[in-house]
Amino acid sequence: MKALKQRPVEWLLNHVELNERHNLVHATHMTESETDGLAASGATAVLCPSTEGNLGDGFFPLGRYMQQKGRWALGSDSHISVNLAEDLRWLDYGQRLLQRKRNVLCRKPGDDSAVIGITESWQRGRLAAGRTAADFFPVGEHFTGVVLDPNHDCFNEKAPERRLSAYVYASDPSVHLRVIT
């Protein structure tokens, strides 16, 4: 920061034409103008809540960022945990505590925070890789996925449309059966 005489996100906004192909990881400490500028650029803020929590970095200004139509995704680089459900849970609960309200990831009534978090992350990752976000599993492309145990206790008596939320908010690592690559 001293060598550049600007904050990291401020420098990027002033010297790089950020767009949907860019991902900024750990851009937690931003001013309001940096938050607005990043949102307007079309770049994706990659949030790593378990890492940021472990480091005591604080909260990403997601409320303001979402109001500005900013793109975000989840990532993980933590030696503590690499678990999408846990990171989404940390993100959502942290933002709920910060904003003192529920459903902070939802855009309209009836939205599901788990579906939004996983969909946003998947779509933003595809855009950053130069692909379209239109199809979840395009024919002919490489597939990687996690197989969940449908008999896990977190899914007991859950309607099919609530199982993704159960995975995010009520599961633990024992729900994972295997990874397909």
C-alpha atoms as one frame of an Amber mdcrd trajectory, in Angstrom:
protein
   0.000   0.000   0.000   2.805   2.440   0.828   4.609   1.777  -2.452   1.438
   2.286  -4.494   0.265   5.236  -2.379  -3.269   3.836  -2.613  -5.284   1.120
  -0.995  -5.302  -2.172  -3.019  -8.880  -1.966  -4.339  -8.535   1.774  -4.883
  -5.391   1.172  -6.969  -7.111  -1.527  -9.052 -10.108   0.702  -9.700  -7.805
   3.514 -10.824  -5.391   1.467 -12.959  -7.185  -1.647 -14.275 -10.338  -1.918
 -16.358 -12.044  -4.359 -14.030 -14.874  -6.382 -15.566 -16.784  -9.661 -15.133
 -13.595 -11.651 -15.836 -11.932 -10.333 -12.657 -12.187 -11.842  -9.187 -10.984
  -9.976  -6.114 -10.299 -12.284  -3.187 -10.171 -10.950   0.400 -11.342  -7.447
  -0.537 -12.876  -7.225   2.919 -11.493  -3.862   4.000 -12.995  -1.405   1.524
 -14.213   2.150   1.821 -17.727   2.983   0.649 -16.381   4.431  -2.608 -14.293
   1.301  -3.223 -17.332  -0.875  -2.507 -19.441   1.119  -4.963 -16.656   1.159
  -7.574 -16.075  -2.572  -7.365 -19.809  -3.244  -7.675 -20.071  -0.971 -10.718
 -17.068  -2.622 -12.410 -18.797  -5.983 -12.856 -15.914  -7.790 -11.142 -16.664
 -10.450  -8.554 -15.788 -10.113  -4.891 -14.765 -13.599  -3.751 -15.640 -13.964
  -0.091 -13.881 -16.499   2.134 -15.783 -16.205   5.428 -14.066 -19.012   7.363
 -10.625 -17.639   6.460 -11.654 -14.040   7.136 -13.193 -15.133  10.447 -10.108
 -17.102  11.428  -7.897 -14.098  10.668 -10.244 -11.663  12.414 -10.566  -9.596
   9.222 -14.121  -8.504   9.897 -17.128  -8.423   7.643 -17.345  -7.697   3.928
 -19.808  -4.810   3.295 -22.215  -7.167   1.528 -25.372  -5.173   2.245 -24.081
  -2.056   0.492 -22.411  -4.155  -2.214 -25.649  -5.990  -3.027 -27.597  -2.701
  -3.058 -25.181  -1.563  -5.776 -25.834  -4.828  -7.700 -22.323  -6.101  -6.968
 -21.366  -9.643  -7.957 -20.037 -11.987  -5.319 -19.002 -15.593  -4.923 -17.724
 -17.871  -2.202 -14.232 -19.201  -2.121 -12.032 -20.903   0.379  -8.317 -20.937
   0.869  -8.337 -21.776   4.521  -6.224 -24.317   6.290  -9.082 -24.341   8.812
 -11.864 -25.515   6.507 -12.634 -25.996   2.828 -16.385 -26.485   3.010 -18.839
 -24.577   0.806 -21.772 -25.130   3.164 -19.797 -23.883   6.162 -18.535 -20.805
   4.315 -22.029 -19.927   3.085 -23.391 -20.417   6.605 -20.629 -18.143   8.022
 -21.345 -15.516   5.366 -25.094 -15.508   5.904 -25.026 -15.606   9.702 -22.284
 -12.967   9.870 -24.266 -10.636   7.640 -27.445 -11.307   9.618 -25.634 -10.317
  12.811 -24.049  -7.271  11.200 -27.279  -6.036   9.599 -29.541  -7.298  12.405
 -32.055  -8.858  10.046 -32.805 -12.182   8.373 -32.623 -13.210   4.737 -29.894
 -10.713   3.842 -28.847 -12.718   0.774 -32.392 -12.745  -0.623 -33.538 -10.251
  -3.226 -37.272 -10.896  -3.005 -39.748 -12.756  -0.772 -39.547 -16.496  -1.244
 -35.856 -16.531  -2.191 -33.706 -19.174  -0.505 -30.324 -18.001   0.838 -28.686
 -21.376   0.236 -29.796 -21.500  -3.398 -28.711 -17.892  -3.970 -25.279 -18.423
  -2.393 -24.461 -21.567  -4.312 -25.895 -20.264  -7.597 -24.080 -16.908  -7.335
 -20.786 -18.647  -6.627 -21.182 -21.116  -9.470 -22.248 -18.506 -12.031 -19.515
 -16.025 -11.084 -16.874 -18.736 -11.291 -18.014 -19.667 -14.789 -17.986 -16.034
 -15.935 -14.495 -15.512 -14.520 -13.336 -18.566 -16.474 -14.679 -17.048 -19.692
 -17.711 -19.297 -19.893 -21.402 -18.573 -19.918 -23.398 -18.809 -16.723 -26.431
 -20.087 -18.612 -26.227 -23.837 -18.007 -25.334 -25.630 -14.804 -23.961 -28.756
 -16.480 -23.250 -28.152 -20.178 -22.844 -31.298 -22.257 -19.221 -32.000 -23.120
 -17.673 -29.976 -20.281 -15.713 -31.422 -17.379 -17.858 -32.138 -14.327 -16.843
 -32.045 -10.685 -19.408 -32.551  -7.966 -19.976 -33.647  -4.412 -22.248 -36.593
  -3.666 -24.336 -36.027  -0.553 -25.806 -38.774   1.604 -29.578 -38.585   0.985
 -30.149 -40.515   4.231 -28.194 -38.055   6.405 -30.113 -36.798   9.442 -30.084
 -33.197   8.165 -32.405 -34.230   5.322 -34.965 -36.096   7.477 -38.500 -34.984
   6.699 -37.320 -32.116   4.469 -39.242 -31.346   1.301 -37.069 -31.610  -1.819
 -37.051 -27.816  -2.283 -35.653 -27.359   1.280 -32.820 -29.905   1.068 -30.211
 -27.449  -0.174 -30.964 -25.209   2.807 -30.723 -28.232   5.088 -27.309 -28.987
   3.588 -26.071 -25.434   4.166 -27.602 -24.730   7.567 -27.875 -28.121   9.269
 -25.181 -30.433   7.917 -21.677 -31.347   8.925 -18.891 -32.976   6.871 -20.369
 -36.453   7.423 -23.023 -35.607   4.794 -20.363 -35.866   2.050 -20.113 -39.346
   0.540 -17.545 -38.623  -2.176 -16.330 -36.200  -4.809 -16.784 -36.917  -8.511
 -14.130 -35.482 -10.833
